[in-house]
Amino acid sequence: MKLLFYIPGLVDGGAERVIANLANWFAANGHDVALVVEFEPGENSPDLSSNVKKLLLSNDHIASIRELSRVLIEQNPDIVISAIASANFKIVAASVLAKARNLAKSNAAKTTPALVLTYHGFEEYKTGKLSWLGYKNLPMMSRYAAKTVAVSDQLLENLASQWKASRDKLLRIYNPVPLPVSPPDHDPADLHTRENIVLSIGRLVPNKRFDLLIKAFAQLKDKSASLIIVGEGSERSSLTSLIDELGLSPRVKLPGYVQDTGAYYASAKCFVLTSSTESFGLVLVEALGFGLPVLATDCGGPREVLDDGRYGSLLDIGLTPDRLASEIDKVLENPGDPTPRIERAKSFDMETGAKQYADLFEQILQGRSI
């Protein structure tokens, strides 16, 4: 297949990691793959295989739609896969424009690529006008696209009920997650004897609620425990101030963005997610893949990843710092058996998710009139 992936930029977000991983997987499996972006994000970006061609557009919305339409005509891919709402809106606009250009050139017989739109968040519509348009216009966009993919059942229901996406065009595919290459330690005794290191990973932004985690950490029984929050973002200064205010500077570390977080998972004793909303939870799967006990707020996707709490603790979104501290104390004292968690993570591994996308693409192409 000839595939074109489109996302504004490969920054350090979950959707961007998924797109990079999928592009790499399809390229490694012999497909002709290109990635279209509008800006180069710098060092804080997922790895992209040299087998994936990268095309750079203008970082101007109107200009990039025009350029996208030309790319669709010139590259003539079988399928285009876009991610995040603003990109979904723009690729639909570019596809409509490409059709009009073909008609203007008396090339009406030439087909435009099938579009697969992917959505990765409940509240992404709040991040800008184009993102809002990418949700507001879902009734039309989902009918126009070959398929619209949601990364969890709860997000799929949200797209259908709140945003009126066409239900018969919706499909849930969980995010594929690369898991540890070398098998993690399955020994409960080893996990129990680790240092009391509490780990969390995510962008330092308000909806991750790392302030709640820091306040809870201050109330743990073990005053020699340490907390590591890996990630970068707008909340760094306020979180640093809170750490200083609570006298936690020696025990709480904010190492910033780290591309390979394996060493942090391998040394931690538990993983905590305190978000107000998560459509999936890549980091939860990664933590399970390393056998860690997981505490997560019941904010959407985590319920599905943890199978209604079977593989980790689901906590009320409105929990207080002292309640969270109590829950962390419990798992530090008894981190449990890593084996079931490691097995659960395999349900979301790269091969499983990528093959679901491959099956979808094949079905779309078989049903198209070429």
N, C-alpha and C positions, 0 to 999 in steps of 0.2 A: 504494500500500500504506500501511497504517497501522502504523508501527513504534514499538516501545518499547525503548530501550536502557537497560540497568541496570548500574551499577557503583557501589561504595560512595562514591567521590569522585574528582574529576578532579585527582589529584595528578600529580607530574612523573614518572610511570613510563611504560614503553613501552606496556603494555596500555591505559592511560588515554588516551594520545595516539592509539592506533589507534581506540578507541571514539569519541573526539571527532571524528576525521577522517571516520570512516564516517557518523556522525550528520550531520555537515555536508554530506557528499556526497549522501546520500539526500534531505536537505531541499532542497539546491540542484537536485536532479533531480525535484522536484515531489511528493515523498512527504510524508505527514503524520508527522512525527517528534517524539518526546518522549524526554527523557533523565531517568531517575530516579537520584538520588543521596541519600546519607544525611548528608552534611556538605559544607559549603562550604570548599574547601581554601585559599582566599586567592589571592595573586598568582601562586604557582608552579603554574599550571595551564594546560593547553592551551586555545587559543581555541575558543569554542563560538559557532556562528552564531546570530544573533538569530532565525533561522527555526526553530531547535530549541527546543521548549518544555522548560523545566526544572521537574521536580517534586522537592520536597525532603521526605524521610521523616525519621522519628525516628532518631537515632543510637544506638538500643538494639536489640539483635538480635531479641528476641522481638517488641517493638513494631513493628519495621520489617517483619517477616514478615507480621504482621497488616495493616499499612498497605499492603504490596505486594499482598496478596490483594484488598484493596478497590480498589486502582488497576487491577488486571487486570479486575475486574468493571466498574468505572466507565468506564475508558478503552476497553476492549474492542478492543485492537490485534489485527492479524492475526498478527503475529509479535513475540516478545520475544527480544532478544539480550542475553545477560549475559556479563560478562568477569571473570576471576579466580575462583579456586575457592570462596571464601567466598560471593560473590554467586551463583555457580552453585547452590550448596547451598540458599541462601535462596530463590531464585526457584522452584526445584522445590517446596520446602515451601510457598511462597505459592500456587503453582498448584494443588497438592493441596487446600489450604485453600479456595481460590476455588471449586473443584469441589464441595466439601462444602457451602459456603454456597449455591451455586446449587441443590443438591439439597434443602437445608433450606427453600428458598423455593419448592419445587415448580417450579424452573426448569431441570429436568434437560436440556431440549433445547438450552439455551444452551451453546455450545462455549467452552472456554477457549483462549487463544492457543497457537499452536505455539511451542515453546521451542527456541532455538539457543544452546547453551552453548559458550563459547570458552575454551580453556586456553592459557596463555602462558608456563608455566615448568615446569622439571623438578623444582625443589625448593621450590615455593611451599607445599607441604603443611607445611613446617617453620615457617611464619610465624604460626601460630595454630591454635586448636582448630577453628574453623569451616573454615579452609582445609584442615586435615587431613580433616575430614568431607567436604569437597568432592572429595577424591581417594578416600578410603576407600569412599564410597558410589557411586563411578562405575559399578559394574555395574548398579545399579538406576537411577541418574540417567540414564545414557546410553540405557537402554532406554525410559525415560519421555519423554525429549526427542525432538524431531523429528530433530535432528542435533547432534553434538558436534564442534566444529572445533578442530583442532590447528594451530599456526602453523608447523610444520615436519614433515617426514617422520619425523625422529628422535623428536620429541615424540609424534607419533601412535603410533609403535611402543611408546614408553614407556607411554602411557596404556592401550594394549591388553595388553601383556605383563605389566607390573608392577601395573597398577591394574585390569585385567580389564574395561575398557570394552568395550561391544558393538562388535565390528569393523564390522558392517554399518551401524552408525549413525555411524561416524567418517569425517571428511573433513579433508583438509589444504588450508588456504588460507593462502598466505603473507601476512604483514602488508602491507597497502598503504601505501606511503610517498610523501608529497608530495616531489617533486623540484624542483630550482631552476626558477623561472619563466623567468629569462633564461638562455640557454645558457652553460654554463661554458666556460672556455678549453680548446680541444683541442690547443693547441700544446705539444709536449714540451719545446721550448726554454724557454718561459716557466716551466714547472714546474721545470725544472732550475735556473734562475737565481733562484728564490725563496730567501729566507732559510731556514735550517735550523730550521724550527718543527715540532716534533712535537706532534700533537694527539691527545687522547683525550676522550671525552664519556661521562658516565654518573653514576649516583648514587654518592656517596662511601660505599660500603658494602663489607663484607669480601669478598664474592664477586667484586667487580670487580678486586681485587688491584692497586690503584694503587700500593701500596707496592713491588711488584715492578717496575712501570714506573719509578718514581722512582729505585730503586736501579740499574736498568739505565741510565737517563739519566745518572747520575753517572759512568758508565764510557764514555760516548761519546767518540770521537776528537776531535770538534769541541767544544771547551770554550766556544765562543761560541754554541752552539745553545741554543734555548729550548724549554721544555715547557709546554703549556697543558692543564690538566685541567678541563673545564667540567662542573659539577654540584654538588650539595649533598647532605649526608647525615651520618650519625653518625660517620664516620671523619675528618671535617675536622681535628679537633685532633691526632689521632695522625699524620696525613699532614703537617700543618704542622710538627710536632715533628721528623719524619723529614727534611723539607726543610731545616730549620734545622741539624739534626745533621750533614747531609752538606754544608753550606755552599752550598746551591743556591738560597737565597732570591732572589737577583737574577735567576735564569734560569728559575725554575719558578713559574707563576702558577695560582692556584685562584680564578677569577672568580666561582664560585658558579653558581646556576641561571640560565640564559639561555634565554629563550623562542625567540628567533630566532638560531640558531647559524650561519647562512649565512656571515657575515663571517669566522668562525673557519675554516671549511672553505676559503673562498676564499683565505686567506692562508697556510694550512699547506702543508708539503711532504710530509708523510706522516701516516697515521692508524694508531694502535695500540690494539688491544683485548686485554686481559690477563685476562679473566674466567675463573673456574673452571667456570662453566656459563652457557650462553646458549641459549635455545630457538630464537631467530631472530637478531636483531642489527639493529635499525632503524638504528643509527648506522653500521654497515658499508655499508648501502645508500646512506645519505646521503653518506658519504665517497666511494664509487664514483661517485655522481651528480655529484660535483665533480671527478672524475678523479684522486683521490688514490691513491697506492699504499697498500695496506692490509696490515698485519700483524695476525694474529688467532690466539689460541690455538684449538686444535681441540677445542672444548668443546660441540659440538652443532650448533646452527643455522649458525654461520659456515661450516662445510663446504658446506652447501647454498647459501648466499648466494654463496660464492666458487667454486662449481662444482668442488669437490675440489681447490682451489688454482689453478685456471686463471686466476682474476682477482685473486689476492692470495696472500700467504704464510700457510700454516697451520703453526702452531708447536705443539710438544708442550706439553701443560699443565704438565708438570713442569720446564720449562726454567728455567735459572738466570739471574740478572741479567746475567752476562757474555755468555751466549749470546744473550739478547735484545738486548743492546747491539750485538753484532756484526751481528745482522739489521737493526737500525735503521740502523747505519752504512752498510750496503749500499744500502738504498733511498734514503738521503739523498744518497749519491754518484751513484746512478743511479735516479731515480724513474720512468723508463720513459714509455710512451705512454699518455696519459689516455683516448684515444678508445675502446678496447675496454671500459674500466671504465665509462665513461659509458653506453655501449650496454647493458652488462650490467645496470646499475641500472634501466633502463627495463622490465626483466622484472618488477620489483616496484613499478611506479609506482601511483599512487592509482587511476587509471582501471582498470587491469588487475585489481587486487585487489577493488575495490568492485563491479565487474561480476560477479565470481565469487560474491560474496555476493548480489547481485541475482538471479543465475540460480538460486542455491540457494533463495532465498525464493520465487521463482516456482514452482519445482518442488514445494516443500512445499505451497504453497497449491493447486496443481493436483491434488495427491494427497489433499487433505483433504476430508472430508465436511462441508460447511458447512450 
